[in-house]
């Protein structure tokens, strides 16, 4: 059984979201699912990039020999 997307919302919030869903041409349930999916995508896109990889042994030795490190 799916979780109710409007659980915990006040009547005013439900009415507001229902109007937005109607304006987008969707049902309230589809609108809430779409909104949640977009929020997850935005969160994933906002994740920081992974740290740069450490240079390999040869690369570090070459940098040291050149006096770069």
C-alpha positions in Angstrom: 0.0 0.0 0.0 1.4 3.4 -1.0 2.0 6.2 1.6 -0.6 8.9 1.5 1.2 12.0 0.1 -1.1 14.4 1.8 -0.7 12.9 5.3 0.3 15.6 7.7 -0.9 18.4 5.6 -3.5 20.9 6.7 -6.7 21.5 4.8 -5.3 24.8 3.5 -2.1 23.1 2.2 -4.2 20.4 0.5 -6.4 23.0 -1.1 -3.3 24.9 -2.3 -1.7 21.8 -3.8 -5.0 20.7 -5.3 -5.2 24.1 -7.1 -1.6 23.7 -8.4 -2.3 20.2 -9.5 -5.5 21.4 -11.4 -3.5 24.1 -13.0 -0.9 21.6 -14.2 -3.7 19.3 -15.4 -3.0 16.5 -12.9 -4.7 14.8 -10.1 -3.5 15.7 -6.6 -1.8 12.3 -6.2 0.1 12.6 -9.5 1.0 16.2 -8.6 2.4 15.2 -5.2 4.4 12.3 -6.8 5.8 14.6 -9.5 6.7 17.2 -6.9 8.5 14.6 -4.7 10.4 13.2 -7.7 11.5 16.7 -8.7 12.7 17.4 -5.1 14.7 14.2 -5.1 16.3 15.1 -8.4 17.2 18.6 -7.2 18.7 17.1 -4.0 20.7 14.6 -6.0 21.9 17.4 -8.4 22.9 19.6 -5.5 25.2 16.9 -4.0 28.9 18.0 -3.9 31.2 16.4 -6.4 33.4 13.6 -5.2 36.9 14.6 -3.9 39.6 14.4 -6.5 41.6 11.1 -6.7 45.0 10.9 -5.2 47.8 10.6 -7.7 49.4 7.3 -8.3 52.8 6.3 -7.1 54.6 7.2 -10.3 52.9 10.5 -10.6 53.7 11.5 -7.1 57.4 10.4 -7.6 57.6 12.5 -10.8 56.1 15.5 -9.1 58.6 15.1 -6.2 61.5 14.8 -8.7 60.4 17.9 -10.5 60.2 19.8 -7.2 56.4 20.4 -7.5 55.5 18.8 -4.2 
